[in-house]
Amino acid sequence: MKAIKFLLIFLLVAGSLTAGCLSDYAGESGKDIKTVKDIKNYASSDSNLSKAVSESLSEFPLTVRDDFGSLVTIERPPERIVSLAPSNTENLFALGLGSKIIGVTDYCNYPPEAKKKTKVGGYSTINIEKVVSLKPDLVVASYGNGKQNVDVMRDLGLTVIAFNPKKLEDVKENIILLGKITGTGKKAQEIVMMMDEKINKIKLEYKSRPRVAHILWHDPIWVSGGDTFIDELIYLAGGENVFSGLDGWKIVSKEDLLQKNPDVILVSSGSGMGGQGKDLIYEWVMTELGDVKAVKENRVYVVDADIISRPSYRLVYALEDIAKILHPEIFGK
């Protein structure tokens, strides 16, 4: 039950979002060349970038409203940042702020440099005393941290901004806001431009849409329903989510899957929360759902749990992967 509880928290929140050169988008060492190249190319290709950047430059102090509806005042560009979700950590590194991150969760594993940072606990199990001891001037929180924890940190005098993105547009808005409050508005614009470029290449008028189910855990069976960024990824990639009528992430039965009979099943890698080892959900699907069309036709695919389940800029890479799965005739295999 603990594993299930954690998985739920992970997906519902993993929430949402090195000063220096462009190589910092990939972490302090700049080893993720693919990401660096993407951001650099799309930034240089847009003649409106300078205008967009000038409009997003920040003057401190500034006050913004976060996804919890709270007004947060940032007195100066932060120098000591604690991130309370993997998605936040990924976005902060992408903004070139790796050297300013002083604390992350136990599950922040990308880029590799994140694993070297001081750990402050899990999502709903934040070690608030540890966070306070690090003396951050900005804490970037997420929905799954729990509003009570966020309120406690604020009551202790910490500056906390909380994110809860449900759609790709929310992710982009969070990145722009994060750039604004950290003085990295230009890099935020470049990242969003890269995301838009990739989305626009995938967002086509598809003649046919395979019926898709995304299974993120098997005991009980958790699927991605409507009003989730995964539902949006499936649609943008040219598919139809068979569980789009459900609100958010929901438990379904084997009978529900048999009734829906999807053409394609996407499963999260590893244990459903990323990590190494066996693809447990894939093995369960292939063993237990033999009467489902996707299994019969060998159209069950493993998708990297980290990139499909974290609302960071890397969702566009999950989008590309899904598009290749659903429409290899257009995007290749």
N, C-alpha and C positions, 0 to 999 in steps of 0.2 A: 504493500500500500504506500510505503514511503516513496518508492520509485515512481509510482503513478502520480502521486501528489506533486513530486518535483517536476515531472514531465509536463504536467498541466501548467504549473507556474512558469516553467521555461517558455512554453509556446505562447501563453497569453501575454507575457511581458517582454520577454528577453529584450526588452524594451528599448529600445529605441536608441539611441546613439550612445617637438620636435621642430618646434619652430625650425624653419630652415628651407631647404630646397624641395623640389617636387618629389625627390626620392623618399621624402618622409611620408608620403601617402601610404607607403607599404610598410611603415614602421621605421624605427630609427636606423636600421641598416639598409633600407631601400631594396630588399631582395626580391620583392614581388614585382618583377618587371612588367608583367601583363597589366597590372593595375596602374602603374606609373605611366605606361605608354598610353593606355586608354584616356586617362585624365589629361595628360599633356596634349594629345592629339585633338580631343574635343574642345579643350580650352582655346587652343590656337586657331580653331576653325570658325569661331563665331565672332563676327565683327562687332556684335553688340556687347561683348564681354566687358569691355572697359566701362560702358554705361551702366551695366548691371552691377558691376563691382562698386562703382562710385555711389550707387544708390544704397548699397548694403554696408558701407563703411560705418563703423560704430564710433560714437562719441560717449565717453564715460563721464559720470555714472549714467546708466540707462536702466529702464524698467521694462520688463517684458512679462507676458502672460504665458504660463506653461500649460501642459495638457491636463493638469488637475484643476485648471481655472485659477490658479494662484498668481498674484502679481509678485514678481521677483526682481529685486534691485541688485544690479551688478555695479559695484563701486569702481572697479578697475579691471583690466584684463587679468584673468586668473593665472597664477603661477604654480599653484598646487591643487591638482584635480583628483578627485576620487570618482571612479566609475562603478556603478552598481548593476551593470548588465553587460553581457558580451556585445550586444549591438551598440551600446554607447561607446564601449572601448574601441570597437572597430572604426566607428565614425571619428572618434577623437584622434586616433592614430592617422587616419586618412587626412585629417585636417592639419597634420604636421605637429601635433601636440604631444607626441609620445614622451618627450623628455620632461613634460610637465605633469604627467600622470604619476601619482604617488601611491595609489591604491586601486585594486580591482577585485572582482569576485573570484571565487574558486573556479568558476567555469569560463573565465575569460582566457581563451587560448589562441586568439588570432589578433594581430600578427604574432609570430613566435615570441617577439620581445615582451608581449603582454604577460607571458607566463613567468617572467622574471620580476614582476612588480609585487609589492606587498599585498597579501590577501586579507580581505576584510569580511569573509564569510560568503554565504549563498545569497539567494534572492530574498526570501522572506525571513531568512535567518542571519540577517546582517549583524555583525558585531559592532554595535554603535559605539561602544567604548573605544574600540580600535580605530574607528573612523575619526572620532573626536581627537584621539591622541596623535593622529597624523597632521592635524592642524590645516585642513584644506581650506582654500578660499572659494572653492566651488565643488559641490557634490552633484553629479549627474545621475538621477534616479530613474526608476521605471515603475510602471503600474504594479508589477509583481512584487516589488519591495514592500508593498502595503502602505496605504495612506497613513496608518498609525505610526509606522516607522519614520516616514517622511516628516510627519508633524513633530515627532519627538526630536529629530535632528534639527528641525527649524527652531523648536523651543530651546534647544541647547546653543543657539546662536549661529548655526551653520547656514550658509547660503546654499539652498537646494533647488534645482530645477528638475522637474519630473516629466517624462515623456510616456505616451501611450499610443503609438501609431497603429492604425488598423488598415491603412491603405498605402500604396506606393506614394501617393501625393503627400500623405502625412509624414512618411519617412523623409521625403525631400524637404518638406517644410521644417522638420526637426533639424535637419542638417544645416539649413540656412540660418535657423535661430541659433544653433550651436556655434556657427561661424560668427554670428553677430556678437554674441556675448563673450567670445574668446578672442575677438580681434582678428579672426581669420576668415573674414567675409569673402575675400577673393577666392580662396581655396574652396570654400563651401559652394560658391557659384560654379566653379570648375567641375566639382564632383557631380552636382545636379545636372549640369550640361551633359556630362558623360552618361549619366543614367538616362536622360531623355533621349539621347542619340541611340542608345541600345534598345530602349523601349520602342522607339519609332521604327526601327528596323524589323521588329518582331510583330508589331501591331498592324496586321494586314486584314484584308477582307477575305476570310477563308471560305472556300466553297463547301467544305465539310468540317465538322467539329467532332472528333472522337469523344465519347463519353468517358469521363475520368473520375477515379476516386483516389484521394490521397489518404493513406493510412499512416498514422504516426505512432500508434502503439496497438498491441494486439490483445492485452489481457487486463481490463476489458478493451474492446475495439474502439479506439479514438480516431475520428476522421475530421478533416477540415471542411467546415460548412461555409455558408455565405457570410458576408461581412468580415472576411479575413483577407489578409494580403495573399495567402496561398490560393484562395478562390480567385482572386484577381489575376495572379500569375497564370493560373490554368486558362482563364478566359483570354488573356492577352496572347498566350502562346498558341491559341487556336483550338482550345478544348472546351468541353462543357462539364462542369463539376456536377456529378450526379447527386451530390448532397448539398447543393447550393440553397436548397429550401430550408436547411437547418441554420440556426443562428449561431455563428461562432464554431468553436471546436466542441464536438458532441460525441457521446457514446452511442454506438449502434450495435446491432446483432449480426450474426452470420446470415440470418434469414434476410435482413435488410440488404446486405451485400448481394445475396443471391437474387433478390427481387430487382435491385437496381442493375445488376449484371453489366458492370462497366466494360468498355472496350479495352481500357488501359487502367492499370493500377500503379500508382506511384507510392513507394514506401521510403520512409526516412532511413538513412544508413545507420549501421551499428545497432545500438540499443534504442534508437529513436531520438537520442539526445547527442548523437555524434560519438566521437571516440573511436578507438580501435576495436578489433575483434569481429565476431560473427555478425552478419546482418540478420538479427533475430527476427525482425518483422517479415523480411523477405522469405525466410525459411518457413515461418508460420503460414504465410499466404500460400506458398507453393504446396504445403502439406494439407492445409485445412480448407482451401477454397477451390478445389479441383473442378467444381462444376461451374465456376464463373468464367465467362467468355475470355477475359483477359488472361487467365491462367491457361485455359485450353489453347489459346493462340500464342502463348509465350510472350505476352506483352505486359509483363510485370517488371518494373524498373526501379533500381535503387538510386535515390537522389541524396546528395550530401546533406545531412541533417543540419549542419551548421549554416549553410548558405540559404536553405529554404525556410528555416525556422526562426532566423534572426532578422528583425526589421532594420537592417543596416543597408548601406549602399550596395553590399554584395548580393542583394536580392536580384539585381539585374543579371547576375551570372547564373542564378537559379532559373531565371526566365529563359535565358539562352539554352540551358540544358533541357528544359521542358519542351521548348519549341523544337529542338532536334529530335526528341523522343516522339512527339506527336505528329510532326510533319517533316520526316527525313527527306521527303521528295523536294522540299524547298530549302531546308537548312543543312542537309547532309546528316550523317550519323556521327 
